[in-house]
Structure formats: C-alpha cells, structure tokens
C-alpha cells in the first residue's frame, strides 16, 4: 500500500522515475530520453549500472527456436526484433557483435523429434529457411566434427555480444540525451504526497535520498516483485531465485567448436536449459549455466545465500511454492542442479554427452555466476512470459528473464510508445540524430 507523505525539502522532482539500472531499465531510460520531453531519473542501488543479471549471462543474442509460439509469442517477437536492434546499436557504437550461430543437438534418437519441432517453432516465430536448418548426423560432422550427436539444428541468426558494455553505453546515451541518475540509492518505499502544493504525485524513499515523481517504472529485476507487492500489486505471485554457474574452459579447448552447442532440454515444463558449451564474443569458452535454487536475487556465494534463508522461507510459504516443491519432477531437477553445483565433474559430464573429448581435470576456474528470478503462481506454475502490472501512477515489469537482454531494446521502445499513447508522457518534437534508431523502430 502506498503511504502518505508531506513533500518537504526534497531536491529532486521528475516526470518519470525508473527503478533499476539493468539493461531493461537503461533501455527504457534511453527511449524515454529520445522519444519524449519528460524529465527522467534512473535510480539504481549499486554504484553503476548492469552489475547483476545484465552482465552475468552468456552474452548470446538469441534466436527463437526453442520458444513455443503458443506459450511465448511475445518472447519470440521481441527476440526477433531485438536481434536487429542490438546489431544496429553495436555497429553504431563499435561494440562486439559476432554472428557466430548456434547448434542444438540430439544426443539420442528420441530427441530428434524435438529438434524437428524446434525447427517448426523457429519458422512460426519468424526465422526463414536460410536462418535455421535441420542437419543429419553426417551433416553435423561436417560443420562440427568434434560434436557427438544423432542430428542437429543449426541456427545462423544467433550472435555473441557483451551485454554489460551495451548496458553501460545505453546509460551514457540516456544521460547525454537528458536522463538523470541516482546511484547507491536502494528503493525503500513509495509514499503519496498529500501537500496540496506538492509538485509531484509521490515520493520514492531511497537509502541515499528521496525523489519525487509523477510516475514510476519498476524495472528492478530480482527486486521487482517486492516493489510491486509494496503497492499491493501482483500479490498472487511469489518468486524463486536460481543461480546459474559457469566453468571456464582452458585455452586448449578454444578451437573445439566453431559455435555454441546446446542440447535438447530434459525438463521441458521448466524454464531452464541443460548446461551447454558457450563461445563468447571474445573467444572464451565456458560450460554452463546450471540452475541452483538460492534464497535471494544476489546470492552469488554461500554467505549471501545463508543470510537470506529465513526471510525467503517465510515469504515463500505460499500455496503455489508448496505445490511446486511437492512436484517430483521439479525435485528431481533441483537434485540434478545441486549435484552439478557441488561437483565440477557432474557439470562437465552433462556436456561430455555431446563433447566427449572434454576432460574434467582440465577445468580449474569458475566463471561469473548470474541469478534468474522466476514468478510462481498460486497453482505452483512458472509464469511463461514477462508480466506487466500497473496502477494509475506506476508500471511494474515482472519475470523479465532470458532472453530478456536480447529483447530489451524493442521491449523498452514499446513500453515508451504505450506511455505516449496513454498520455502519461508527451512525445518530443525534436529529432535525435545521434541514435541508430529511426522512426521505423519507434
């Protein structure tokens, strides 16, 4: 519930406040800055933008071949459009964008039908016959001789980039076009302003300073549901957090494959892929990620995880979570993921099914882990796509996960377009020339 507060001695007044400096929050700030004449503040709890999920990921610019077009139509649409927008933005700023493609493999005959289904999904989601192809076992050996499989799916419309660099550049551009920033300022609560002379509708209380605004956009990632709950929205959902861990491959494996290699997911009812072989934009190779349950969106190590055990268990004692943890398949998945976290060999063995030349003793270094926060409904089901909830003065973006970085630019542009249509913000009459996006993207 929004509390009431008198507006006194407050320094910062804005039309729109964005909470969260990840790639989505910075994309929204960017498009608000070039598409509207609103005064904008970006509020971030860390000392800089993109220090969590937006830079702790595989760096893949995904193609929508494993997104069911019936269940994830919006995800697929934003992914298709996001590829072109990221490519253009990276070219404009000389950021890495390597069109290296990706392969999904069937390691036994039973999985071949899944690959065929994924090719069909890809075409329904907008990929053409030149961008995705089904390959036989022999055809796979020709393009990836070190991969062991029964067949494969090769997607040429898949790339590698550095989302941390993109995130930082979006912030710099937004600031250049007029956006303000407030760092090391963690959200605490929203209060309505009762003073009849108040300039703005509400005050957002932060740990460093308070900010008044007429409208709030919550793009806080792992904290987004807590913020929505604070204004009595999305109370029917809770969230669970899963840490994705990586192992860094030594240089001897740098030429093992030309592309990243995925396997057919074993747990299709859950939004996780098995650990895969990743080729990054800078040439580094990694194995990962797994999906280890943790107790906060920032539990990157054991100490951070343990201190959040009690509050998370208390918050998650809802019927939906209880139902989920009574699901035998989910418990089996959790057990496998925990095993891959505790044992380096178990993690690598999951990839050795299709890259048999890997030796677990060669892997000495862990990569940077990232955390995905997923919504659970009252029936114990994972939300399939991102969820937008709103009231008259705020918009909350929930469950924004992979391939969220790929779709962040078109997703953000669409949000700003809707805010203009609802007269929440006013479109600008000026033409921004120092941007790669023309009217066709707006």
Order of alpha helices (4+ residues) and beta strands (2+ residues): beta-beta-alpha-beta-beta-alpha-beta-beta-alpha-beta-alpha-beta-beta-alpha-beta-beta-beta-beta-alpha-beta-beta-beta-beta-beta-beta-alpha-alpha-alpha-alpha-alpha-beta-beta-beta-beta-alpha
